[in-house]
Amino acid sequence: MNLNQAPKHDIPYSTMTLLRPNIASMNGYVPGFQPADIASWIKLNTNENSYPPSPRVVEAILAELGTDGVSLHTYPSASSRKLREVAGELYGFDPSWIIMANGSDEVLNNLIRACAAEGDEIGYVHPSYSYYATLAEVQGARVRTYGLTDDFRIADFPDRYEGKIFFLTTPNAPLGPAFSPEYIEDLAQRCTGLLVLDETYADFADGNAMDLVRKYDNIVVTRTLSKSYALAGMRLGLAVGRPEMIAALDKIRDHYNLDRLAQAACVAALLDQAYLRECCARIRETREWFSAELRAIGYGVIPSQGNYIFATPPDQDGKRVYERLFDQKILVRHFSDPILCHGLRISIGTQQEMERTLAIMKEIG
């Protein structure tokens, strides 16, 4: 059988007729480019952590496997009980306020499934995480976006937002600034539906809004271990919210959504907060150094609270610089969106990686 050819059927039909119309017509989310020969690149395009995870993570995975991998023949904890307990201790919540997920994307997806029916509205800031739109389209929900003002407030946000969910990425990606807890609290009072604080990059920031979960029953905070904990390859995330919301999310998640090795890795990573603080401090220091160096050669750089910066070359031709860096096997993120195409989102790697990137950017001009 030729695997490059579609199988033939006695009764011809179009697969498209089997699909829901919105699925047949939609464009899927396109993640950042992952080169096949990844080791030969400086990869600064997907906000991964260039440093390794805590050594305790590897130890925990090997311990879980044992000498013969016998633990893998049984299912993992369906409730991720130990992870919820450790996360609860870390953030100061009872485990009933926490759900673990296959990356924070799983939580974002399930929040829409739980709260927004077909035709309902969800909102978010543009620019921010474009995957919100994809998840809404899959559900058949409507999308409303709001821009940002020059001082990084949401432009024309209504006194009462009536949508089912509003997603707020803080710190904002791809731009970098974070929203203050006071500003977020005001938004929570203006949202009749759920306010989801996507704190993917909060560990790199000066602060976070986790405490607002206790104060407002319409706030949910999502976190990931992909960035600050350097575990993008394990797909680990979580959400913190009122127990009633967490219980609803628990109903619709995959019952074994985290495998044994991921659960072992998560517990080890969350318990090693000293390593996390050291790693984040290094990235923050490099972020500030790299930002200052780019400004010195004429780039515009938005002050960032994430593990990335958004930088604009003097000629405002982000694509030109992206292509020249690509030629040197340095990957950064260029967006075709008209409001972003003038610049580049550059993840902060190791000091050595950023020194090499800076040298090439100086040559490019």
Sequence and secondary structure as in RCSB ss.txt:
>XXXX:A:sequence
MNLNQAPKHDIPYSTMTLLRPNIASMNGYVPGFQPADIASWIKLNTNENSYPPSPRVVEAILAELGTDGVSLHTY
PSASSRKLREVAGELYGFDPSWIIMANGSDEVLNNLIRACAAEGDEIGYVHPSYSYYATLAEVQGARVRTYGLTD
DFRIADFPDRYEGKIFFLTTPNAPLGPAFSPEYIEDLAQRCTGLLVLDETYADFADGNAMDLVRKYDNIVVTRTL
SKSYALAGMRLGLAVGRPEMIAALDKIRDHYNLDRLAQAACVAALLDQAYLRECCARIRETREWFSAELRAIGYG
VIPSQGNYIFATPPDQDGKRVYERLFDQKILVRHFSDPILCHGLRISIGTQQEMERTLAIMKEIG
>XXXX:A:secstr
  TTS    SS   GGGGS HHHHH          TTGGGSEE SS   SS   HHHHHHHHHHHTTT GGGGS 
  TT HHHHHHHHHHHT  GGGEEEESSHHHHHHHHHHHH  TT EEEEESSS THHHHHHHHHT EEEEE B T
TS BTT  SSB SSEEEEESS TTT     HHHHHHHHHHBSSEEEEE TTGGGSS   TTHHHH TTEEEEEES
SSTTS GGG  EEEE  HHHHHHHHHHS TT S HHHHHHHHHHHH HHHHHHHHHHHHHHHHHHHHHHHHTT E
E   SSSEEEEE TT  HHHHHHHHHHTTEE B   STTTTTSEEEE   HHHHHHHHHHHHHH 
